[in-house]
């Protein structure tokens, strides 16, 4: 176990990962409560929670594109041991929620605001009012969704938000950045709810060339999970998803003034998926109106810093754990 001095915080480590994921983590996961809620348009939304009667803190985990709460069992375990009740859900169009496109392996959404309405519905179904602390931990696209949620729902009751490699822009060449939303909008008009022409359905990249994680054991575990549960598989996005996602990313940066709670951004130094430059812009702008905004860069980490090898993941979890526990 990795332990931080002077505290009792510890996380699962790679040498023991196989053993812990199949014993302690599996036992905790067996005790989850789960179900589905019906969104305004009939979409089924999967949710789950892990609770203990003695816990006084709640953590809402908002996952990224192509992900499911099932993928986050290790993270849930690491925070559950810190005394958090864990709440999570799968976004529309992925995971165990309704898939929206004719091709079930295509990531699709009609309006990005649908994600925010879904999050609102799910959160209202959880009774979070009894907790002394309520925090959000969100990754990638989930970081964008959680940011937009806080910006558009000023009555939210969260105390702090931590973001792992949030999608405030995608990693495209500088000369494409200004025109990318417009291009995606045009392509949506041409292709409708079809895959972007340059992407494919689900493909599990070999570990050696994957852009997500340097942890072989964690990478193979979540790829194996998707083989055991093929309904979790999502490949490339639709042109409409790209257009809507880029517009929402822009709004995150435009409306920083609406984020009034302490915010921590954990940046993956070697991220090839989202734009680190846009994350810096976001934090720099937010810092003008929010003195409790902070960014930590985990140098060398790939995009999925919460699924990275221990040297990177421990840094990220230390930063988040300390941020949440600090008075």
C-alpha positions as CSV (number, residue, x, y, z in Angstrom):
1,X,0.0,0.0,0.0
2,X,1.1,3.6,-0.7
3,X,0.7,5.6,2.5
4,X,1.1,9.4,3.0
5,X,3.0,10.3,6.1
6,X,1.1,11.5,9.1
7,X,-2.2,10.3,7.7
8,X,-3.9,6.9,7.2
9,X,-4.5,7.4,3.5
10,X,-3.4,4.4,1.3
11,X,-4.1,3.3,-2.2
12,X,-3.9,0.1,-4.1
13,X,-0.5,-0.5,-5.8
14,X,0.4,-2.3,-9.0
15,X,2.3,-5.2,-7.4
16,X,-0.8,-6.2,-5.4
17,X,-3.4,-5.0,-8.0
18,X,-4.5,-8.4,-9.3
19,X,-5.0,-9.7,-5.8
20,X,-6.8,-6.7,-4.4
21,X,-9.1,-6.2,-7.4
22,X,-10.2,-9.9,-7.1
23,X,-10.7,-9.8,-3.3
24,X,-11.2,-6.6,-1.3
25,X,-12.3,-4.5,-4.3
26,X,-14.6,-7.2,-5.6
27,X,-16.2,-7.7,-2.2
28,X,-16.9,-4.0,-1.9
29,X,-18.3,-3.8,-5.4
30,X,-20.6,-6.8,-4.6
31,X,-22.2,-4.6,-1.9
32,X,-23.1,-1.7,-4.3
33,X,-26.6,-0.6,-4.8
34,X,-27.5,0.2,-8.4
35,X,-30.5,0.9,-10.6
36,X,-31.7,2.9,-13.6
37,X,-33.6,6.2,-13.8
38,X,-35.7,7.4,-16.8
39,X,-34.6,10.7,-18.2
40,X,-37.1,13.2,-19.7
41,X,-36.8,11.7,-23.1
42,X,-37.1,8.1,-21.9
43,X,-33.3,7.4,-21.9
44,X,-32.3,4.9,-19.2
45,X,-29.6,6.2,-16.9
46,X,-27.5,3.7,-14.9
47,X,-26.5,4.7,-11.3
48,X,-24.7,3.1,-8.5
49,X,-23.6,3.8,-4.9
50,X,-21.4,2.4,-2.2
51,X,-22.4,3.5,1.3
52,X,-21.6,2.8,5.0
53,X,-23.7,4.1,7.9
54,X,-20.7,5.7,9.6
55,X,-19.5,7.7,6.6
56,X,-20.0,11.5,6.9
57,X,-18.6,12.5,3.4
58,X,-20.0,12.0,-0.1
59,X,-18.0,11.8,-3.3
60,X,-19.7,12.0,-6.7
61,X,-17.5,10.5,-9.4
62,X,-18.3,11.8,-12.9
63,X,-16.6,9.6,-15.5
64,X,-15.3,10.5,-19.0
65,X,-16.3,9.6,-22.6
66,X,-16.5,5.8,-23.3
67,X,-16.3,5.0,-19.6
68,X,-18.6,3.4,-17.1
69,X,-18.8,3.4,-13.3
70,X,-17.8,-0.3,-13.5
71,X,-14.3,0.9,-14.7
72,X,-13.8,2.9,-11.5
73,X,-14.0,0.1,-8.9
74,X,-10.4,0.6,-7.7
75,X,-10.8,4.4,-7.3
76,X,-14.1,3.8,-5.4
77,X,-12.3,1.4,-3.1
78,X,-9.5,3.8,-2.4
79,X,-11.8,6.7,-1.5
80,X,-14.4,4.5,0.3
81,X,-11.5,3.5,2.7
82,X,-11.0,7.2,3.4
83,X,-14.6,7.4,4.8
84,X,-16.4,8.5,1.6
85,X,-19.7,7.2,0.4
86,X,-19.4,6.9,-3.3
87,X,-22.0,7.9,-5.9
88,X,-21.7,7.5,-9.6
89,X,-23.6,7.0,-12.9
90,X,-23.1,6.4,-16.6
91,X,-23.7,9.2,-19.1
92,X,-26.4,8.7,-21.7
93,X,-25.0,7.0,-24.8
94,X,-22.4,4.9,-23.0
95,X,-21.8,2.4,-20.2
96,X,-24.9,0.7,-18.9
97,X,-27.1,3.7,-19.8
98,X,-29.1,3.7,-23.1
99,X,-26.8,3.9,-26.1
100,X,-28.3,6.5,-28.5
101,X,-26.9,5.9,-31.9
102,X,-27.9,3.2,-34.5
103,X,-24.4,1.9,-34.1
104,X,-24.3,1.1,-30.3
105,X,-20.5,1.5,-30.2
106,X,-20.6,5.1,-31.4
107,X,-20.5,7.9,-28.8
108,X,-23.3,10.2,-29.4
109,X,-25.4,13.0,-27.7
110,X,-28.0,15.2,-29.2
111,X,-27.4,18.3,-27.0
112,X,-24.5,18.6,-24.5
113,X,-27.0,20.1,-22.0
114,X,-28.7,16.6,-21.9
115,X,-25.7,15.5,-19.8
116,X,-26.3,18.3,-17.3
117,X,-30.0,17.5,-17.1
118,X,-29.2,13.8,-16.5
119,X,-26.7,14.7,-13.8
120,X,-29.3,16.8,-12.1
121,X,-31.8,14.0,-12.2
122,X,-29.4,11.5,-10.8
123,X,-28.1,13.8,-8.0
124,X,-31.7,14.6,-7.0
125,X,-32.4,10.9,-6.6
126,X,-29.5,10.6,-4.1
127,X,-30.1,12.0,-0.6
128,X,-26.8,14.0,-0.2
129,X,-28.2,16.5,2.4
130,X,-27.2,14.4,5.4
131,X,-23.4,14.6,4.7
132,X,-21.0,17.0,6.3
133,X,-19.0,17.2,3.1
134,X,-20.0,16.7,-0.6
135,X,-17.3,16.7,-3.2
136,X,-17.1,16.0,-6.9
137,X,-14.3,14.1,-8.7
138,X,-14.6,14.2,-12.5
139,X,-12.5,13.0,-15.4
140,X,-12.1,14.3,-19.0
141,X,-15.5,14.8,-20.6
142,X,-16.9,14.3,-17.1
143,X,-14.8,17.3,-16.0
144,X,-16.4,19.3,-18.7
145,X,-19.9,18.1,-17.6
146,X,-19.3,18.7,-13.9
147,X,-17.9,22.2,-14.6
148,X,-20.9,23.1,-16.7
149,X,-23.2,21.7,-14.1
150,X,-21.7,23.9,-11.4
151,X,-21.7,26.9,-13.7
152,X,-25.4,26.5,-14.6
153,X,-26.9,25.2,-11.3
154,X,-25.9,27.9,-8.7
155,X,-28.0,26.1,-6.1
156,X,-25.8,23.0,-6.2
157,X,-24.7,21.9,-2.7
158,X,-21.1,20.8,-3.5
159,X,-18.2,21.9,-1.3
160,X,-15.3,21.2,-3.6
161,X,-14.6,19.9,-7.1
162,X,-11.5,18.1,-8.3
163,X,-10.9,17.5,-12.0
164,X,-8.7,14.9,-13.6
165,X,-7.5,15.9,-17.1
166,X,-10.8,17.8,-17.9
167,X,-11.9,18.3,-21.5
168,X,-11.7,22.1,-21.9
169,X,-10.4,21.6,-25.4
170,X,-9.1,18.7,-27.5
171,X,-5.6,18.1,-28.6
172,X,-5.7,19.3,-32.2
173,X,-3.0,21.3,-34.1
174,X,-3.1,25.0,-33.2
175,X,-4.2,26.1,-36.7
176,X,-7.4,23.9,-36.5
177,X,-8.4,25.1,-33.0
178,X,-10.3,28.3,-34.0
179,X,-12.3,26.5,-36.8
180,X,-12.8,23.1,-35.1
181,X,-16.3,23.8,-33.7
182,X,-17.4,25.2,-37.0
183,X,-16.0,22.3,-39.0
184,X,-17.7,19.8,-36.6
185,X,-21.0,21.7,-37.1
186,X,-20.8,21.6,-40.9
187,X,-19.9,17.8,-40.7
188,X,-22.9,17.2,-38.5
189,X,-25.1,18.8,-41.1
190,X,-23.5,16.5,-43.7
191,X,-23.2,13.3,-41.8
192,X,-26.0,13.6,-39.1
193,X,-25.6,11.1,-36.3
194,X,-22.8,9.2,-37.9
195,X,-19.3,8.5,-36.8
196,X,-16.7,11.1,-37.6
197,X,-15.2,9.9,-40.9
198,X,-11.7,9.5,-39.3
199,X,-12.7,7.4,-36.3
200,X,-14.0,3.8,-35.9
201,X,-16.1,1.6,-33.6
202,X,-14.5,0.2,-30.5
203,X,-10.9,-0.9,-30.9
204,X,-8.7,-2.0,-28.0
205,X,-5.3,-0.6,-28.8
206,X,-2.3,-2.7,-27.8
207,X,-0.8,-1.5,-24.5
208,X,2.5,-0.5,-26.2
209,X,0.8,2.2,-28.4
210,X,-2.1,3.2,-26.2
211,X,-2.4,7.0,-25.4
212,X,-4.3,6.5,-22.1
213,X,-2.1,4.9,-19.5
214,X,1.4,3.6,-18.8
215,X,0.2,1.1,-16.2
216,X,0.1,-2.3,-18.0
217,X,-1.8,-4.0,-15.2
218,X,-4.6,-1.4,-15.0
219,X,-4.8,-1.0,-18.7
220,X,-5.3,-4.7,-19.3
221,X,-7.8,-5.0,-16.5
222,X,-10.1,-2.4,-17.9
223,X,-9.7,-3.7,-21.5
224,X,-10.6,-7.2,-20.1
225,X,-13.6,-5.7,-18.3
226,X,-14.9,-4.4,-21.7
227,X,-14.4,-7.9,-23.2
228,X,-16.4,-9.5,-20.3
229,X,-19.1,-6.8,-20.6
230,X,-19.2,-5.9,-24.3
231,X,-22.2,-3.6,-23.7
232,X,-19.6,-1.1,-22.2
233,X,-17.7,-0.8,-25.5
234,X,-17.8,2.6,-27.1
235,X,-15.6,3.6,-30.1
236,X,-15.3,7.0,-31.8
237,X,-17.8,9.9,-31.4
238,X,-20.4,11.2,-33.8
239,X,-19.8,14.5,-35.6
240,X,-22.6,15.9,-33.5
241,X,-20.9,14.8,-30.2
242,X,-17.7,16.6,-31.4
243,X,-19.5,19.8,-32.2
244,X,-21.5,19.8,-29.0
245,X,-18.4,18.9,-26.9
246,X,-16.3,21.6,-28.4
247,X,-19.0,24.2,-27.8
248,X,-19.4,23.1,-24.1
249,X,-15.6,23.2,-23.7
250,X,-15.6,26.8,-24.9
251,X,-18.4,27.6,-22.4
252,X,-16.4,26.2,-19.5
253,X,-13.7,28.7,-20.2
254,X,-16.1,31.6,-20.9
255,X,-18.0,31.2,-17.7
256,X,-15.3,30.6,-15.1
257,X,-16.9,33.4,-12.9
258,X,-19.7,31.0,-12.2
259,X,-17.4,28.5,-10.4
260,X,-17.5,29.8,-6.8
261,X,-16.3,26.7,-4.8
262,X,-12.7,25.5,-4.3
263,X,-11.4,23.8,-7.5
264,X,-8.4,21.6,-8.1
265,X,-7.3,20.7,-11.6
266,X,-5.0,17.7,-11.9
267,X,-3.3,17.9,-15.3
268,X,-1.7,14.9,-17.0
269,X,1.7,16.2,-18.2
270,X,1.9,13.9,-21.3
271,X,-1.8,14.1,-22.2
272,X,-2.4,13.4,-25.9
273,X,-6.2,13.5,-25.7
274,X,-7.3,16.8,-24.3
275,X,-5.6,20.2,-24.4
276,X,-3.4,21.1,-21.5
277,X,-3.1,24.7,-22.9
278,X,-6.9,25.1,-22.5
279,X,-6.7,23.8,-18.9
280,X,-4.1,26.4,-18.1
281,X,-6.3,29.1,-19.7
282,X,-9.3,27.9,-17.6
283,X,-7.3,28.0,-14.3
284,X,-5.6,31.3,-15.1
285,X,-9.0,32.9,-15.8
286,X,-10.8,31.3,-12.9
287,X,-8.0,32.4,-10.5
288,X,-9.0,36.1,-11.1
289,X,-12.4,35.5,-9.4
290,X,-11.8,32.4,-7.3
291,X,-8.9,32.4,-4.9
292,X,-9.3,28.7,-4.2
293,X,-8.5,27.6,-7.7
294,X,-5.4,25.5,-8.1
295,X,-3.7,23.3,-10.7
296,X,-1.3,20.4,-10.2
297,X,0.6,18.9,-13.1
298,X,1.6,15.2,-12.9
299,X,4.6,15.3,-15.2
300,X,4.9,12.3,-17.6
301,X,1.4,11.0,-16.9
302,X,-0.9,10.1,-19.8
303,X,-4.5,11.1,-20.0
304,X,-6.0,8.6,-17.6
305,X,-4.1,9.8,-14.6
306,X,-6.4,7.9,-12.2
307,X,-5.5,4.7,-14.1
308,X,-1.8,5.4,-14.4
309,X,1.1,3.6,-13.0
310,X,1.7,4.2,-9.3
311,X,4.4,6.8,-9.7
312,X,1.8,9.1,-11.4
313,X,-1.5,7.9,-9.9
314,X,-0.2,8.2,-6.3
315,X,0.7,11.9,-7.0
316,X,-2.8,12.6,-8.4
317,X,-4.6,10.8,-5.6
318,X,-2.4,12.6,-3.0
319,X,-3.3,15.9,-4.5
320,X,-7.1,15.2,-4.6
321,X,-7.1,13.6,-1.1
322,X,-5.3,16.5,0.5
323,X,-7.4,19.0,-1.4
324,X,-10.7,17.4,-0.1
325,X,-9.5,17.0,3.5
326,X,-8.0,20.5,3.8
327,X,-10.1,22.8,5.9
